Amino acid sequence: MRFARLAALAAIIFAGWLAPGPGDAAIVKSVTSGTASLPNSVAATQVALTGVDITKAFVLCSTRTANTTPDVALYTCDLNTGGRAGPRA
C-alpha cells in the first residue's frame, strides 16, 4: 500500500514537471520584406537588411521560378552578419 502511494506521488510530481510553464508570447515589432533576383550561378546573393538585430530576428523565404525544371535547383536562406563566412546568429 505504501509503495502504491509513493508511486502515485512520483507520477504526480513527474506530470507536474512535464506540464508547460508560463511563457511570454512573441511580439513582432517590425517587418522587413523585399525581393531578390537570383542569378543562374552558385554564388551567394547577399541582401542587406539595415536596422535589424539578427539576434532577435528570423527569416522566411519562398521561391518562384519560370524554370521548366525547378526541382533541380536548391535555394536556401541564411541570416548572418554579412559576408560569405560571417558568424551566424
C-alpha positions as CSV (number, residue, x, y, z in Angstrom):
1,M,0.0,0.0,0.0
2,R,2.8,2.4,0.9
3,F,4.6,1.6,-2.4
4,A,1.4,2.5,-4.3
5,R,1.1,5.8,-2.6
6,L,4.8,6.6,-3.3
7,A,4.3,5.6,-6.9
8,A,1.2,7.8,-7.2
9,L,3.1,10.7,-5.7
10,A,6.0,10.2,-8.0
11,A,3.6,10.1,-11.0
12,I,2.0,13.4,-9.9
13,I,5.4,15.1,-9.4
14,F,6.6,13.8,-12.8
15,A,3.4,15.0,-14.5
16,G,3.8,18.4,-12.9
17,W,7.4,18.6,-14.1
18,L,6.3,17.8,-17.7
19,A,3.5,20.4,-17.7
20,P,4.3,23.5,-19.7
21,G,5.3,26.5,-17.6
22,P,4.1,30.1,-18.1
23,G,5.7,31.9,-21.0
24,D,5.6,35.1,-22.9
25,A,4.1,35.5,-26.4
26,A,6.4,36.7,-29.1
27,I,5.7,40.2,-30.3
28,V,6.6,41.3,-33.8
29,K,7.9,44.8,-33.5
30,S,8.8,45.3,-37.2
31,V,8.7,43.5,-40.5
32,T,11.2,43.9,-43.3
33,S,10.3,42.5,-46.7
34,G,11.6,42.6,-50.2
35,T,12.6,40.5,-53.2
36,A,15.9,39.5,-54.8
37,S,16.6,38.1,-58.2
38,L,19.0,35.2,-58.1
39,P,21.4,34.8,-61.0
40,N,22.0,31.4,-62.6
41,S,25.0,30.8,-60.5
42,V,26.3,29.0,-57.5
43,A,27.4,32.3,-56.0
44,A,25.6,33.6,-52.9
45,T,23.3,36.6,-53.3
46,Q,23.5,39.0,-50.4
47,V,20.5,41.0,-49.3
48,A,21.3,43.9,-47.0
49,L,18.9,44.4,-44.0
50,T,19.5,47.7,-42.3
51,G,18.4,48.3,-38.7
52,V,17.8,44.6,-38.0
53,D,19.1,42.9,-34.8
54,I,19.7,39.4,-36.1
55,T,19.9,38.0,-32.6
56,K,16.2,38.8,-32.4
57,A,15.2,38.1,-36.0
58,F,14.2,35.2,-38.2
59,V,13.9,34.8,-41.9
60,L,11.1,33.4,-44.1
61,C,12.0,32.6,-47.7
62,S,9.9,31.4,-50.6
63,T,10.8,30.9,-54.3
64,R,9.1,31.4,-57.6
65,T,10.6,30.4,-60.9
66,A,9.9,30.3,-64.6
67,N,12.3,27.4,-64.9
68,T,10.9,24.4,-66.6
69,T,12.7,22.1,-64.2
70,P,12.6,23.9,-60.8
71,D,13.1,20.7,-58.9
72,V,16.8,20.6,-60.0
73,A,17.7,23.7,-58.0
74,L,18.4,24.3,-54.3
75,Y,17.5,27.6,-52.7
76,T,18.4,28.3,-49.1
77,C,18.2,31.3,-46.8
78,D,20.8,32.2,-44.2
79,L,20.5,35.0,-41.7
80,N,24.0,36.2,-40.8
81,T,26.0,39.3,-40.1
82,G,27.2,39.5,-43.7
83,G,29.9,38.1,-45.9
84,R,30.4,34.6,-47.0
85,A,31.9,33.4,-43.8
86,G,30.0,35.7,-41.4
87,P,29.1,34.4,-38.0
88,R,25.6,33.2,-37.7
89,A,23.2,34.4,-35.1
